[in-house]
Amino acid sequence: MLGKDYIVITVAISVEVYPKSYWREVASMVLVIAALERCFVAGILIWFAGMSAAQATYPTKPVRLISPYAPGGTNNTVARLLSQNLGERWG
C-alpha cells in the first residue's frame, strides 16, 4: 500500500503514481489560470464599454426620410408616421 499521501491513476494498462503535493500544485495552477482568464475577459468588456462611451450621439446631422411613392398611399402614410416617431425620439 502507498498510504494517504499518494493518489493512484490507472490509464489503460499502466499505473502511474503521483504524490498529493503534485495535485495540490496542479490545482493551484488551474486556479491561477482561471483567475487570469476572468481578468482578461473583464478587461475586454471594460475596453468595449469605453469605446461605446466615446462614440458621438446619433444622428449628428438632420435625417431626411424619402418615400418614393405617391402621396396619400399606404407607404407614404407609414413613412410620415415613422418620421414623426423618429423625430420625437431623436429630438
C-alpha positions as CSV (number, residue, x, y, z in Angstrom):
1,M,0.0,0.0,0.0
2,L,1.1,3.5,-0.8
3,G,-0.6,5.3,2.0
4,K,-2.6,8.5,2.3
5,D,0.0,10.8,0.7
6,Y,-0.4,9.3,-2.8
7,I,-3.1,9.1,-5.5
8,V,-3.1,6.2,-8.0
9,I,-4.3,6.8,-11.5
10,T,-4.9,3.8,-13.8
11,V,-4.5,4.6,-17.5
12,A,-5.2,1.8,-19.9
13,I,-2.6,-0.8,-18.8
14,S,0.0,1.3,-16.9
15,V,-0.4,2.6,-13.4
16,E,1.0,6.0,-12.6
17,V,1.5,7.2,-9.0
18,Y,1.6,10.9,-8.2
19,P,2.1,12.4,-4.7
20,K,-0.7,14.6,-3.3
21,S,1.6,17.6,-3.3
22,Y,1.7,17.3,-7.1
23,W,-2.0,17.5,-7.3
24,R,-2.1,20.5,-5.0
25,E,0.3,22.2,-7.3
26,V,-1.8,21.4,-10.3
27,A,-4.9,22.6,-8.6
28,S,-3.3,25.9,-7.7
29,M,-2.1,26.4,-11.3
30,V,-5.6,25.8,-12.6
31,L,-7.0,28.4,-10.2
32,V,-4.4,30.9,-11.3
33,I,-5.2,30.3,-15.0
34,A,-8.9,30.7,-14.3
35,A,-8.3,34.0,-12.5
36,L,-6.2,35.3,-15.4
37,E,-8.9,34.3,-17.8
38,R,-11.5,36.2,-15.8
39,C,-9.3,39.3,-15.7
40,F,-8.7,39.1,-19.4
41,V,-12.5,38.9,-20.1
42,A,-13.2,41.8,-17.7
43,G,-10.5,43.9,-19.4
44,I,-12.0,43.3,-22.8
45,L,-15.5,44.2,-21.5
46,I,-14.2,47.4,-20.0
47,W,-12.4,48.3,-23.2
48,F,-15.6,47.8,-25.3
49,A,-17.6,49.9,-22.8
50,G,-15.1,52.7,-23.1
51,M,-15.3,52.5,-26.9
52,S,-19.0,52.7,-26.9
53,A,-19.0,55.7,-24.5
54,A,-16.6,57.6,-26.7
55,Q,-18.9,57.4,-29.7
56,A,-20.8,60.5,-30.7
57,T,-24.6,60.6,-30.3
58,Y,-26.5,59.6,-33.4
59,P,-27.6,61.4,-35.5
60,T,-25.2,64.3,-35.7
61,K,-27.0,65.9,-38.7
62,P,-30.7,66.1,-39.6
63,V,-32.0,62.9,-41.1
64,R,-34.2,63.1,-44.2
65,L,-36.6,60.3,-44.9
66,I,-37.5,59.9,-48.6
67,S,-40.6,58.0,-49.6
68,P,-40.5,57.2,-53.3
69,Y,-44.3,56.5,-53.5
70,A,-47.2,58.7,-54.3
71,P,-48.7,61.0,-51.6
72,G,-51.7,59.6,-49.8
73,G,-50.8,56.0,-50.3
74,T,-50.1,53.4,-47.6
75,N,-46.4,53.6,-47.9
76,N,-46.3,57.3,-47.7
77,T,-48.6,57.3,-44.6
78,V,-46.3,54.8,-42.9
79,A,-43.3,56.8,-43.8
80,R,-44.8,60.0,-42.3
81,L,-45.8,58.2,-39.1
82,L,-42.3,56.7,-38.8
83,S,-40.6,60.1,-39.4
84,Q,-42.7,61.7,-36.7
85,N,-41.9,59.0,-34.2
86,L,-38.2,59.1,-35.0
87,G,-38.2,62.9,-34.8
88,E,-39.6,62.8,-31.3
89,R,-37.1,60.2,-30.2
90,W,-34.0,61.8,-31.8
91,G,-35.0,65.3,-30.9
